Amino acid sequence: MTKQSWRYDHLTWPEMKAAIARDPQPVVAIPIGAVEDHGPHMSISTDNDILEGVLAECGRRAEGDLLVLPVIPFGLDEHHMDFPGTIAIDIQTTLAYLSQVAISVARHGFKHIFIVNGHGSNASICDLAARECVLKTGSICATTTVNAAVSPALVADVLDAERQGGWGSVGHACEYETAMMLYLHPERVEMEKAYRDIGQLKLKYFNWDYPEPSAYSWQDWWSAFSKEGICGDAGVATREFGERMFEVTVERFVEMVREFQRIPVATRVDHH
């Protein structure tokens, strides 16, 4: 593999020391994904593939303002175990592992750390890991995503305006994720097996899909509402939509990194 200057683990330790000494320091991204079902039409590596593809381009375009760790490939996934191939790590282990990675980065002196989640069910764990890193090191550690099926906030306007499937099209192995994979790894997508499956209910206070908010989060076994691991409209996905979402995500993520990089590290005050 060619040495990449944006890859955290491709630096030598003297190069790492120099990066830590820079002003402003680069932001460090810690990606965590999953290996799980993504319908009959996509590989179980999809979450990790999207993370790797987007963050690699962000690293290249950030011109030294971003260092990217290798993707942590496994996460909280017991609820997907009805589908063969899923790798499930329990809550306590995932939290401990992710926290230790973030804390290790902070112990070297990095002050701005992004935990980048690529799998929806990791979200609460990522929040807790970031909190633990802050409490133990004093760094600024935050959570975010580059996968709009996890959280669309970064690209919500474009996603809503340009998707073709209407309500329910974005969820999991959906219009968005299928389109991203058609752009990044078309060899891992079999579109003849892609279709629409909206298994989740739309209620007054609960809604699966963007943009309507839900008042509560409903956890269930994936096979209870999805026939083959799709939740959304995979059948309308196109490579062109994937390329458009990729470009918007990369552009805005790099901009967000530079905003985050400028947040000052405040001094805590103990009022006892």
GIZI-V963425 format. One record per pair of residues at least 24 apart in sequence whose ideal C-beta (glycine too) atoms are under 10 Angstrom apart, sorted by the first residue. I is the first residue (numbers start at 1). GAP is how many residues later the second one is. Records with the same first field share a line. If there is no record, write none. Layout:
# GIZI-V963425
I: GAP, GAP
This chain:
# GIZI-V963425
4: 52, 55, 56, 64
5: 54, 55, 58, 59, 62
6: 49, 50, 51, 52, 53, 54, 55, 56, 57, 58, 59, 60, 61, 62
7: 48, 49, 52, 60, 61, 62, 63
8: 51, 58, 59, 60, 61, 62, 97, 102
9: 58, 59, 60, 61
10: 57, 58, 60
11: 56
13: 95
16: 51, 92, 93, 94
17: 91, 92
19: 45, 48, 89, 90, 91
20: 88, 89, 90, 91
21: 88
22: 42, 43
24: 40, 41, 87, 88, 234, 237, 238
25: 40, 42, 84, 85, 86, 87, 236
26: 33, 36, 37, 38, 39, 40, 41, 42, 84, 86, 231, 235
27: 35, 38, 39, 40, 41, 83, 84, 85, 86, 87, 113, 115, 229, 230, 231, 232, 233, 234
28: 38, 39, 40, 41, 73, 74, 77, 78, 80, 82, 83, 84, 85, 86, 87, 111, 113
29: 26, 29, 30, 33, 37, 38, 39, 40, 42, 76, 84, 85, 86, 87, 115, 117, 224, 228
30: 37, 38, 39, 40, 41, 42, 68, 71, 72, 74, 75, 83, 84, 85, 86, 87, 96, 99, 100, 103, 111, 113
31: 24, 37, 38, 39, 40, 41, 42, 83, 84, 85, 86, 87, 114, 115
32: 37, 39, 40, 41, 42, 43, 44, 62, 65, 66, 69, 83, 84, 85, 86, 87, 90, 93, 94, 97, 111
33: 38, 39, 40, 41, 42, 83, 84, 85, 86, 89, 114, 117
34: 37, 38, 39, 40, 41, 42, 43, 46, 52, 53, 54, 55, 83, 84, 85, 86, 87, 88
35: 38, 39, 40, 42, 45, 50, 51, 52, 53, 54, 84
36: 38, 39, 41, 43, 44, 45, 47, 49, 50, 51, 52, 83, 85, 136, 137, 186, 193
37: 40, 43, 44, 45, 46, 47, 48, 49, 135, 136, 185, 186, 189, 191, 192, 193
38: 42, 45, 134, 135, 136, 139, 140, 143, 150, 151, 190, 191, 192, 196
39: 44, 133, 134, 135, 138, 139, 150, 151, 154, 155, 156, 158, 187, 188, 189, 190, 191, 192, 193, 195
40: 133, 150, 152, 153, 154, 155, 187, 188, 189, 190, 194
41: 132, 137, 140, 147, 148, 149, 150, 151, 152, 153, 154, 187, 188, 189, 193, 194, 196
42: 131, 135, 136, 139, 140, 143, 146, 147, 148, 149, 151, 152, 187, 188, 192, 195
43: 42, 138, 142, 144, 145, 146, 147
44: 36, 39, 40, 41, 42, 43, 144, 185
45: 26, 28, 40, 136, 140, 143
46: 72, 73, 101, 103, 126, 127, 131, 132, 134, 135, 138, 139, 142, 143
47: 24, 26, 28, 30, 70, 71, 72, 73, 75, 100, 102, 103, 125, 126, 130
48: 24, 25, 26, 27, 70, 71
49: 69, 128, 131, 132, 135, 136, 139
50: 68, 69, 95, 96, 97, 98, 99, 100, 126, 127, 130, 131, 133, 134, 135, 192, 195, 196, 199
51: 65, 66, 67, 68, 94, 95, 96, 99
52: 66, 94, 132, 133
53: 93, 127, 128, 130, 131, 132, 193, 196, 197
54: 62, 64, 91, 92, 93, 126, 130, 191, 192, 195, 196, 199
55: 59, 61, 63, 91, 194, 195, 198
56: 128, 194
57: 89, 127, 189, 190, 192, 193, 194, 196, 197
58: 58, 88, 191, 192, 193, 194, 195, 196, 198, 199
59: 191, 195, 198
60: 190, 194
61: 189, 190, 192, 193, 196
62: 188, 191, 192, 193, 195, 196, 199
63: 191
65: 47, 189, 192, 193, 195, 196
66: 46, 48, 187, 188, 191, 192, 194, 195
67: 38, 43, 46
68: 46, 48
69: 32, 33, 35, 36, 44, 46, 47
71: 45, 47
72: 25, 26, 29, 43, 44, 46, 50
73: 45
74: 45, 48
75: 42, 43, 44, 45, 46, 47, 48, 50, 51
76: 43, 44, 45, 46, 47, 48, 49, 50
77: 42, 44, 45, 145
78: 43, 143, 144
79: 42, 140, 141, 142, 143, 144, 145
80: 39, 41, 92, 141, 142, 143, 146, 149
81: 140, 141, 142
82: 139, 140, 141, 142, 144, 147
83: 139, 140, 143, 145, 146
86: 136, 143
89: 33, 36
91: 30, 33, 34, 37
92: 33
94: 27, 28, 31, 32, 34, 35
95: 27, 29, 30, 31, 33, 34, 37
96: 29, 33, 36
97: 28, 32
98: 24, 27, 28, 30, 31, 32, 34, 35
99: 26, 27, 29, 30, 31, 32, 33, 34, 37, 42
100: 29, 32, 33
101: 28, 32
102: 24, 27, 28, 30, 31, 32, 34, 35, 37, 39, 41
103: 26, 29, 30, 31, 32, 33, 34, 36, 38
104: 29, 33
105: 28, 32, 34, 36
106: 27, 28, 30, 31, 32, 33, 34, 35
107: 26, 29, 30, 32
109: 28, 30
110: 27, 29, 30, 31
111: 26, 27, 28, 29, 30, 150, 152, 153, 154
112: 27, 28, 29, 30, 145, 148, 149, 150, 151, 153
113: 24, 26, 27, 28, 29, 30, 147
114: 26, 27, 28, 29, 30, 31, 139, 142, 143, 146, 147
115: 26, 27, 28, 29, 30
116: 26, 27, 28, 29, 30, 31, 34, 137
117: 26, 27, 28, 29, 30, 33, 34
118: 27, 28, 29, 31, 32
119: 26, 28, 30, 31, 53
120: 25, 27, 29, 30, 31, 51, 52, 97
121: 29, 98, 101
122: 28
123: 27, 28, 94
124: 93
126: 24
138: 127, 128, 129, 130
139: 126
140: 120, 121, 123, 124, 125, 126
142: 114, 118, 121
144: 109, 112, 113, 116
145: 104, 108
146: 34, 99, 100, 103, 104, 106, 107
147: 29, 30, 33, 98, 102
148: 26, 28, 29, 32, 62, 97, 100, 101
149: 24, 25, 26, 27, 28, 29, 31, 60, 61, 82, 83
150: 26, 27
151: 59
152: 24, 57, 58, 59
153: 57, 99
154: 94, 95, 98, 99, 101, 102
155: 89, 90, 91, 93, 94, 96, 97, 98
156: 54, 55
157: 54, 91
158: 83, 86, 87, 89, 90, 91, 94
159: 51, 52, 82, 85, 86, 89, 90
160: 50, 51
162: 78, 79, 82, 83, 86
163: 47, 69, 70, 73, 74, 78, 82
164: 69, 71, 72, 73, 74, 77
165: 31, 33, 44, 67, 68, 69, 70, 71, 72, 76
166: 30, 32, 43, 67, 70
167: 31, 35, 40, 41, 42, 43, 44, 45, 66
168: 28, 29, 30, 31, 32, 34, 39, 40, 41, 42, 63, 64, 65
169: 27, 29, 40, 41, 62, 63, 64, 65, 66, 67, 68
170: 38, 39, 40, 41, 61, 62, 63
171: 26, 27, 28, 29, 37, 38, 39, 55, 59, 60, 61, 62, 63
172: 25, 28, 36, 50, 54, 57, 58, 59, 60, 62
173: 24, 53, 55, 56, 57, 58, 59, 61, 64
174: 24, 35, 56, 57, 58, 59, 60, 62, 63
175: 57, 58, 59, 60, 61, 62, 63, 66, 67, 70
176: 34, 56, 57, 58, 61, 65, 66, 69
177: 53, 55, 57, 60, 65, 68
178: 52, 54, 55, 56, 57, 58, 59, 60, 61, 63, 64
179: 55, 57, 58, 59, 60, 61, 62, 63, 64, 65, 66, 67
180: 57, 59, 61, 62, 63, 65, 66, 69
181: 53, 56, 58, 61
182: 55, 56, 57, 58, 59, 60, 61
183: 54, 55, 56, 57, 58, 59, 60, 61, 62, 63, 64
184: 55, 58, 59, 62
186: 53, 56
189: 45, 48, 50, 53
191: 43, 44, 46, 47, 48
192: 43
193: 35, 37, 41, 42
194: 36, 39, 40, 41, 42, 43
195: 32, 33, 35, 38, 39, 40, 41
196: 34, 35, 36, 37, 38, 39, 40
197: 28, 29, 30, 31, 32, 33, 34, 35, 36, 37, 38
198: 27, 28, 32, 33, 34, 35
199: 24, 25, 26, 27, 28, 31, 32, 33
200: 25, 26, 31, 32
201: 24
208: 24
209: 24
